[in-house]
Amino acid sequence: MELLLPSLVMVFALVLCFESLPSVRAQSTTTSPGSSSKREEAKALDALLQQYAYRALVNPKTGIIYNATHLPSNLTEIEVAALRLRSGSLRRKGFQAYNEFEIPKGLIGSPYVERLVLVYQNLGNWSSRYYYPLPNYTYLAPVLGLLAYDGSNLSATNLSELDIDASEGPILVKFRDVKQAPHGAVAKCVWFDLQGSSNFSNVTGGNTCSTTQQGHFSIVVKSTAPLAPSPTPAGAAPKGEGEKGNNKKVWIIVGSVVGGLALLVLLSLLVLWMSKYKQKKKMQQMERAAEVGEPLQMASIGDTKAPAATVTRTQPTLEHEYAP
């Protein structure tokens, strides 16, 4: 046990030292997980709103919009509606006015279902605050959602979205309340697909965006209009990117040097410990060898005891210069 504990401590220290270098590099290359967590929250919200939209479809009639009215208290600012249609009728006729959405004929759902439900969302003030933050942009309109689900079972939950494609013309999104863009700024349509990626396009008529697929939509503008950058030589990186790259390199070098020094110190301690261990082992062997030798008898000389030999092998003779 005396030898096992120092060995475990030394191995643990070496493992920590080796792990310190990758951690330095990881700090310089990893990105914030905020975007993925926001996407998961948005998907959870879609699933929840789908349930409340389906609950509004009590004895539904085809082609009638049903508004969800029993949302939780923390979602009162969000508007949700459901529209149940036959796939064939939707493809032949489209649907002229589903709140802000105008759906043209030629809309195809995949995989094919006999009836589908189009769930409408208006996230209101929750648009940028919680689920669809867009760095460096300001929302001029709330985020509107249009998602398609299988409408054969209205009590189903956690349904996956159907794939829809407008084959004969785009779906138009005509926003009702659009804030005025700052002077000199250009408003843009933004579309968030089912994977959470944002795509930008031009606004038409001041309040209209177009799309051929489902997702979430809004109108945004850049928060600040940056000045035009001065021309840089060919192959030269912008100043900000260069400084960030240099900072990362500095941290990697510093981390490598510190980790190397720590490893060197630990290796030195390991060598020193091994030498002391060998010395201790040698002393233990010598002590064991001494214990198994022939014991000497003790004799008293005054008040002192000392080892003494009992018998000598040869008798001493006096030396003289004459031979017998």
N, C-alpha and C positions, 0 to 999 in steps of 0.2 A: 504493500500500500504506500510505503514511503517513496518508492520510485515511480509508482503509477500516477500519483497526483501531479508531480512536477511535469511529467510527460504530457498529460492531458492539457495542463495549462499552456505549455509551450506550443502544442499543436493548435489549440484554439487561437492563440495569439497570431500564429502564422496564417491561419485561415482568414482572420480579420484583416491582416495586412494585405493579402492577395485580393480580397474583396474591395479594398479601398480604392484601387485604381479603376476598375470598371465603374464604380459609383461616380467618380469624378467625370468620366466621359459621359455617363448617362445624364448627369445634370445639365450638360451642355447641348444634348441632342434631343431629349424628350420634349414633348409639347404638352400643353395643358389639357387635361381630360375633360374640360368643361363642355366642349362641343358635343362629345359622345354622350355625356350625361344628360345634356339638354335634349338630345335627340331621343333618348330613352324616355324622358319625361313626356315629350310630345307624343310619342307612340302610345304611352299609357293613357294620355288624355284622349287621343283618338278612339281607343278602345272603350273608354268610359262614356264618351259622347255617343258612340254607336249604340251602346246599350240604352241610353236615355232616349235616343231618336227612335229606336225600335219600340220602346214602351209607348210612344205616342201613336203608334200604328194599331189602334184598336178597331177591329172591323174596317180595315182601310179600303178605300176606293182607289182604283187605278187613276193616276194623273192628278191627285189632290195633294196639296202640301199640308203636312201636319207638323205643327210647332210643338217642340218639347217644352212643357211648362213646369215640370217637377224636378228641376235641377237642384243639386245641393246648394246650401247657402253660400259656400265659398266660390260657387261658379255662377252666381246670379248675373254677372256682367256679360256672360257668354250666351249667344243665341244659337239654338240648334233646331234643325228641321229635318224632316224625312219625306221623300217623294218616291213612291213605288210605281214602277213602270214595267210594261212588257218589253223584253229585249227587241222583239221584231218591230213593235210600234215605235220604239225610240229610234231605231235605225231608219225607219221609213219617214218619220215625221219630225223627229227631234222634240225639243220642248222650248217654247218661245221665251218664257220668263220665269225662271226659278230664282226668286229674289234678285240678286245682282248678276246671275248667270243666264246667258242666252245660249242654249244648246242646239246646234244645227243638226239636221238629219245626216245620217251616215255614221253615227256614233256606234262603235263596235266594242263589245265587252268580251274579255277572254279570262278564263274559260267561259264557254257559253252557258248561260243559265236562262231559264224561261222567264223569270221575273228578277229584276234587280232593284235595289234601293239606293238612291242618291242621297247621301247625308250632307247637309249644309251646315257650315260652322261660321260664326262671326265671333272672333276672339276678343273684340273690343280692346279694352285697356290691358288685357293680358297678352297682347300680341308680342311686344318686345320685352315686356317686364319679366316674363317667365320662360316662354317656350321657343320663341324665334328671335333671339337677340342677333343683331347684325352690326358688328363693329364698324365704326366710322360712318354709319348711316343713320338717318332719322326717318321714322315712319310718318308719312303724310296721310295714311289711311289705315284702318284696321286690317288685320290679316283675315282673309276669307278662305274657307276650306270647302272643297268639293271632293267627296270620296264615294266610290261605288262598292257595294257589297251584294252578296247573294241574298235575294229576297224570298227564297222558298220557305225558310223557317224564321219567323219573326221573334221567336224566343231564344234564338242563338246568341251567344256572347263570344267575345274574343275572335271575331271573324277576321280573316285576311281580306285585304282589298282586292277587288278585281282589277285587271288591267283594262283600261279603256283607251280608245284611240279615235280621234275625230278624223275620219278619212276624207270627207268632202268639204270641210271648212272648219275654221278654228272656233273654239268655244270663246265667247266674249265675256269679259268680266267688267261690268260697268259700275264703278264705285260711286256711292251716293255722297259721302262726306269726305272730300279730299281737301286737306289744308294747302294753302298757297305755298309754293316753294320760295325760299329766300331769293333775293335779287341776284341774278347771275348764275344760280344753280339750276341744274337740269334734272327733272324728276324722271325716275326709271321704274319700270315694272320689275318686280322680283317674284320668282316662282320657286317654291321649295318642293322638290320632288319627294317621293316616298322614302328615299334614303337620306333626306335632310340636306342635300346639296342645293345651293342657291344659284339661280340663273337669272340674268338680267336681260331686259329688252326695252324697247321704246314705248312710251305712253302715246296713245292716239286720242285725239279729241279732248285732251286734258284730264280724262278720268277713266279711260278704257284700256284694258290689257287683253291680250289674246293668248290662247294656249290650245294645244291639241291633246293634252293629257290632264289627269287629275292631280291634286296636290293642294298646296296653300299659296295664296297670292296676296300681294299688297303693292303699294306705291311708296317708294322711298327716295331720299335725296341724300347726297353726301353731306356729312355734318359740317365739314370745313372744306373750302376750296383751296388746295395747296398751290403755292406759287410754282410756275414752270421751272423745273430744275435746269441749271446751267449745263451746257453740253459737256460730256465727259469723253476722254480719249477712248478710242476703240479698245475693247478688252478690259477697260478699267471698271471696277465695281463702284457703285454709288458709295458716298462717304459713310452713310449710316450702316450699310451692310458690311463695309470694310471694318468699321469699328467693332461691330458685333462679332465678326469673324475673328478679329484680333483678340478680343476679350475671351472668346471661347478657347483660342489656342493658348493664351496665357494661363487660363485656369487648368487646362489639360497638362501643360508643362509643370506648373506648380504642384498639381496633384501627383504627377509622376515622380517628381523629385522627392516630395515628402514621403510618398509611399516607398520609394527606393531606399531612402535613409532609414525609415522604420524597419524595412526588411533587413537591411544591413545590421542594424543594432540587434534585432532579434536573432539573426544568425550568429553574431558574436556571442550573445548570451547563451545560445545553444551549444556552441563550441566550448565555452568556459564551463558550462554545466556538465558536458560530457567528460571533460578532463577531470573535473572533481569527482565525478561518478567513478571513473576508472581508478583514481587514487584510493577512493573509499573501498572499492571492490578488492584492490590489491592488499590493503591493510587487513580486510576481513579474512582473506585467504591466508595471510601470514599468521594471524591470530589463531585460526583454526589449525594450522600446521604446528604451532607451538603447543596447542592444547593436547594433541595426540602424541607428542614426544614422551621420552622416559622421564618420569618425575624424580626430582632429587629429594633426598631426605633432609630434614631440617635439624640443625644442631644448635644448642644454646651455648653462647659464649658470653658469660656475664648476664646482662639483662637483654642481650640482643640475640635474635634467632637468625641463622644464615644457612643456606644450603650447603651440604657436605656430602662427599662421596664416601661410600661405605667400604669399598674394596678397590684396590689398585691392581691392575693387570700384571705389572712387573715389579719386582723388588728392587729398590735402589741399591747400588753398589758404590763403594768408595773408589775413586780413581787414584792409581799410584803409578809411579814411573817404572816399577819393576814387574816383570812378567812372572807368573808363578812357575 
